[in-house]
Amino acid sequence: MKQLNLWEENRHDMIFEHENQIATYRDVLYQQNEQITYAEYCEPKKGRFLYGIEWEDFVDIRNKDLKKLTYDQLLIFLKNIKVDRKTKLMSFLKKRNIVFGTGLWDWWDRYAS
């Protein structure tokens, strides 16, 4: 019997990454299990307000709701947008009647010092 590898079909692509004296910013598209997620991350630098919290502003799309849209098509679409990617992605999905979830999540590292 073949062993199931749950990470076999997962993908992770960096779309944008920037760092300045205030924070590190990353925009990522990734696929895990039954969904694709586009996420914009912001992590304040040590010594800055809210240091130790990583913010994730995301859009989740279940694979079953993609219709004929593919991960690669979403990746190309997002790479061609320079500003306001999340808003443009949500508009793109709405025009195609693709169901998605969205939200803002923060990860608090209580041990950051």
Residue frames relative to the residue before (quaternion, step in Angstrom):
aa qw qx qy qz dx dy dz
M 1.0000 0.0000 0.0000 0.0000 0.00 0.00 0.00
K 0.4132 -0.7163 0.5113 0.2340 3.59 -0.87 0.99
Q 0.4185 -0.6980 0.5224 0.2547 3.56 -0.96 0.91
L 0.4060 -0.7146 0.5227 0.2265 3.55 -0.93 0.96
N 0.1519 -0.7703 0.6150 0.0727 3.57 -0.85 1.02
L 0.3086 -0.7977 0.4911 0.1652 3.58 -0.26 1.27
W 0.7005 0.4598 -0.2727 0.4727 3.61 1.14 -0.50
E 0.3934 0.7724 -0.4384 0.2377 3.57 1.31 -0.12
E 0.7959 0.3076 -0.1499 0.4995 3.59 0.84 -0.93
N 0.4564 0.6880 -0.4547 0.3340 3.60 1.20 0.18
R 0.1165 -0.7733 0.6210 0.0528 3.53 -1.17 0.75
H 0.0566 -0.7738 0.6308 0.0095 3.53 -1.26 0.52
D 0.0644 0.8096 -0.5782 0.0779 3.60 -0.58 1.13
M 0.3300 -0.7212 0.5803 0.1851 3.55 -0.89 1.02
I 0.2168 -0.7880 0.5669 0.1030 3.56 -0.78 1.04
F 0.7942 -0.0217 0.0778 0.6023 3.55 1.02 -0.86
E 0.0723 0.7729 -0.6297 0.0310 3.55 -1.11 0.69
H 0.0851 0.7834 -0.6066 0.1051 3.54 -0.90 1.01
E 0.0676 -0.7821 0.6191 0.0227 3.53 -1.10 0.75
N 0.0281 0.7689 -0.6386 0.0084 3.55 -1.06 0.80
Q 0.7470 -0.4068 0.2659 0.4536 3.60 -1.23 -0.16
I 0.6673 0.5069 -0.2972 0.4577 3.62 1.20 -0.33
A 0.8161 -0.1198 0.1536 0.5441 3.58 0.79 -1.01
T 0.3763 -0.6422 0.6026 0.2878 3.50 -1.45 0.03
Y 0.1260 -0.7946 0.5934 0.0257 3.56 -0.92 0.99
R 0.0349 0.7912 -0.6087 0.0466 3.58 -0.99 0.86
D 0.1285 -0.7374 0.6567 0.0918 3.55 -1.13 0.76
V 0.0117 -0.8264 0.5573 -0.0801 3.56 -0.67 1.17
L 0.1530 -0.7262 0.6591 0.1214 3.54 -1.19 0.66
Y 0.1177 0.8021 -0.5790 0.0870 3.56 -0.83 0.95
Q 0.2541 -0.7429 0.6050 0.1320 3.49 -1.29 0.55
Q 0.0616 0.7718 -0.6288 0.0714 3.52 -0.89 1.02
N 0.8606 -0.0164 -0.0197 0.5087 3.51 -0.98 0.93
E 0.8431 -0.1996 0.1674 0.4705 3.59 -0.56 -1.13
Q 0.7658 0.3316 -0.2133 0.5081 3.62 1.15 0.30
I 0.3279 -0.6750 0.6240 0.2180 3.49 -1.43 0.34
T 0.0850 -0.7961 0.5985 0.0275 3.56 -0.99 0.86
Y 0.1568 -0.7114 0.6753 0.1154 3.51 -1.13 0.83
A 0.0280 0.8207 -0.5677 0.0581 3.60 -0.74 1.02
E 0.1977 -0.7307 0.6440 0.1106 3.51 -1.16 0.82
Y 0.1306 -0.8157 0.5630 0.0250 3.57 -0.61 1.18
C 0.0263 -0.7571 0.6524 0.0207 3.53 -1.20 0.69
E 0.0042 -0.7984 0.6005 -0.0437 3.53 -0.78 1.07
P 0.3411 -0.7637 0.5117 0.1965 3.62 -0.37 1.22
K 0.4993 -0.6629 0.4814 0.2822 3.56 -1.13 0.76
K 0.6487 -0.5072 0.4022 0.4003 3.53 -1.29 0.46
G 0.7705 0.3024 -0.2597 0.4974 3.55 -0.92 0.96
R 0.6404 0.5012 -0.3208 0.4855 3.59 1.30 -0.14
F 0.6632 -0.4939 0.3897 0.4054 3.53 -1.29 0.47
L 0.8425 0.1314 -0.1574 0.4982 3.57 -0.97 0.99
Y 0.2398 0.7632 -0.5542 0.2298 3.59 1.13 0.59
G 0.7358 0.3813 -0.3021 0.4710 3.57 -1.00 0.84
I 0.6744 0.4064 -0.2956 0.5410 3.57 1.29 -0.02
E 0.1448 -0.7571 0.6306 0.0906 3.57 -0.92 0.93
W 0.2344 -0.7830 0.5668 0.1034 3.56 -0.75 1.10
E 0.0657 -0.7764 0.6266 0.0157 3.56 -1.00 0.89
D 0.0882 -0.7634 0.6399 0.0063 3.56 -0.63 1.21
F 0.0297 0.8783 -0.4667 0.0995 3.59 -0.26 1.23
V 0.1880 -0.6996 0.6743 0.1434 3.49 -1.50 0.30
D 0.1229 -0.7884 0.6015 0.0386 3.58 -0.77 1.09
I 0.0362 -0.7755 0.6303 0.0011 3.56 -0.99 0.90
R 0.3349 -0.7343 0.5507 0.2130 3.57 -0.68 1.03
N 0.5947 -0.5979 0.4073 0.3506 3.56 -1.02 0.83
K 0.6638 0.5229 -0.3126 0.4338 3.59 0.95 -0.83
D 0.6919 0.4706 -0.2784 0.4715 3.62 1.21 -0.40
L 0.4856 0.7179 -0.3996 0.2985 3.60 1.28 -0.15
K 0.2721 -0.7395 0.5454 0.2856 3.57 1.21 -0.52
K 0.7838 -0.2892 0.2006 0.5116 3.64 -0.65 -0.98
L 0.4465 0.6946 -0.4465 0.3446 3.56 1.29 0.07
T 0.2052 -0.7954 0.5612 0.1010 3.59 -0.97 0.86
Y 0.6770 -0.4620 0.3865 0.4229 3.54 -1.32 0.28
D 0.6761 0.5090 -0.2978 0.4418 3.59 0.85 -0.97
Q 0.6371 0.5170 -0.3282 0.4682 3.60 1.03 -0.73
L 0.6405 0.5068 -0.3188 0.4809 3.59 1.01 -0.79
L 0.6399 0.5360 -0.3198 0.4482 3.58 0.96 -0.86
I 0.6625 0.4910 -0.3012 0.4789 3.60 0.88 -0.91
F 0.6296 0.5400 -0.3259 0.4536 3.58 0.95 -0.90
L 0.7152 0.4632 -0.2584 0.4552 3.58 0.78 -1.03
K 0.6480 0.5234 -0.3237 0.4487 3.60 1.00 -0.74
N 0.6820 0.4851 -0.2846 0.4675 3.59 1.16 -0.51
I 0.6117 0.5036 -0.3521 0.4982 3.59 1.29 0.03
K 0.2761 -0.7943 0.5227 0.1398 3.58 -0.80 0.99
V 0.8064 0.0870 -0.0386 0.5836 3.64 1.04 -0.66
D 0.8456 0.1956 -0.1478 0.4742 3.54 -1.29 0.54
R 0.0821 0.8571 -0.5027 0.0770 3.58 1.02 0.86
K 0.6680 0.5228 -0.3233 0.4195 3.58 0.81 -0.97
T 0.6682 0.4963 -0.3011 0.4653 3.60 0.86 -0.92
K 0.6780 0.4842 -0.2918 0.4698 3.58 0.93 -0.87
L 0.6175 0.5264 -0.3447 0.4720 3.59 1.06 -0.67
M 0.6655 0.5007 -0.3120 0.4573 3.61 0.86 -0.91
S 0.6371 0.5156 -0.3210 0.4746 3.60 1.01 -0.77
F 0.6241 0.5475 -0.3095 0.4637 3.57 1.02 -0.90
L 0.6928 0.4729 -0.2694 0.4731 3.58 0.89 -0.96
K 0.6356 0.5335 -0.3267 0.4524 3.60 0.98 -0.83
K 0.6515 0.5280 -0.3111 0.4473 3.60 0.95 -0.87
R 0.7279 0.3888 -0.2187 0.5207 3.58 1.19 -0.56
N 0.4246 -0.7327 0.4301 0.3128 3.57 1.34 0.24
I 0.3615 0.7038 -0.5142 0.3309 3.55 0.96 0.95
V 0.3777 -0.7391 0.5216 0.1973 3.54 -0.71 1.14
F 0.0796 0.7865 -0.6077 0.0762 3.57 -1.01 0.86
G 0.2993 -0.7089 0.6029 0.2105 3.52 -1.34 0.30
T 0.0866 -0.7994 0.5937 0.0319 3.55 -1.14 0.56
G 0.1690 0.7992 -0.5668 0.1066 3.53 -1.17 0.46
L 0.3612 -0.6787 0.5905 0.2454 3.48 -1.42 -0.03
W 0.0502 -0.8010 0.5961 -0.0230 3.54 -0.76 1.06
D 0.1039 -0.7806 0.6088 0.0958 3.55 -1.06 0.64
W 0.2333 -0.7445 0.6164 0.1066 3.49 -1.09 0.90
W 0.1447 -0.8134 0.5615 0.0459 3.53 -0.52 1.18
D 0.1795 -0.7703 0.6059 0.0856 3.52 -0.73 1.09
R 0.2403 -0.8221 0.5017 0.1212 3.54 -0.02 1.31
Y 0.6786 0.4880 -0.2911 0.4655 3.58 1.23 -0.27
A 0.4135 0.7001 -0.4831 0.3247 3.61 1.26 0.10
S 0.0644 0.8069 -0.5846 0.0558 3.56 -0.92 0.82
